[in-house]
Amino acid sequence: MTYSIIAERELVVAFSLVGVKGFIATSREEALLHFNALTAETPSDMQGVKILIISEQISEYLHEEIIQWQLKGDYPLIVEIPCLQGSMEGKKSLQDAIREAVGVHI
């Protein structure tokens, strides 16, 4: 399975150490450029990615685009991870979201 990441410099460097190709984005414009390249319908050397990892900050930049992409149900699947400083205030963790969806609280 092919992975890629769009995030801040530190996360991209960390993921590159385990072989994940990444793209640094520090603004909405940069994030959108990389996101569009990875999700374009025309073949390119960046396509073939099955899992796209994005940081919470990038998710904030691309909120509408990510929702539209997920509604298509196409690859790459998008996984959001916290920044190095931890989760952004007001963001649910994956564990909390699953608990809420399933209705189980322990």
N, C-alpha and C positions, 0 to 999 in steps of 0.2 A: 504494500500500500504506500502511496506517495503522499508525503506531508509537505506543507509549507507554512510559514508564519509571516504575519505582518504585525509589527510591534515596534516598541522603542528599542534603541540600539542595544541595551544590555540584554534584553530577552532574545533578540535575534542572534547575538553572539553566543549566548548560553545554548540555544537550540542548535546552532551550527556545530557545536562540539559533539553532538550526537548525530550529525549528518542531515539535519533538517535545513533545507534552503530557506532563507528568509529575506525579507525586505523591510528596511527601516523606514518608518513614516513618523514625521514630527508635526504634520499638519493634515487637515482634511484633504487638501489637494493631492499630497503625496499618497495618502492612504487610498484615495479613490483611484488614482492612477494604477497602483499595484492591484487593487481589488478588481478593477475592470480588466486588466491584463490576465489575471488568473481565472476569470469567469467568462471571458470572451467566447463567442460561439465559433469564431474562426480559429483554425489550428495555429498554435504558436509553440515555442519551446517552453513556455511556462505552463502549458496545459498538461493534463494528465494527473493533476493534483486531486487526490480523493478527500483529503482532510485539510482544511484551511484553519489554522490556529490564529486567533486574533486576541490582542490584549483588550482589556476593558476600555482603555482610552481610545483605541481604534474603533471599538464598537460604538462608542459615543459619537465619533466622527461620522460613522457610516450607518447609523441606525436605520434609516429608511431603506437604503440599498440592501442591507442585510435581511431585513424583513421580506422585501420583494424577492430576493434570491431564495430564501428558505421556503417561500410559498410555491416556488417552482418545483421544489423537491428534486433538484438536480445536484450533481457533483460539481464542485467540492462541498462536502458537508462542513459546516462552520462550527468551531468549538471556541468558546470564549474563556480566557484564563485571566486571573488577576495580574496586576502589574507587580513589579518587585516590591513595592511598598505595601502590598496587600490589597484587598478588595476596596473598591471605591465606596464611599459612604452611600448607603441606601441600596446597594446592590446585593441581591440574594446570592448565596453560594449555591453551587450545583446541588449539594446535599440538601439544602433548605428547599430548593425548588422541587426536587424529587419528593421530599417528604410532604410538601404541600399538594403536589399532584396526586400522590397515592393516598394521602389522608392519614398517614401514620406519624405520630409524634411520640418519641420515647424519652 
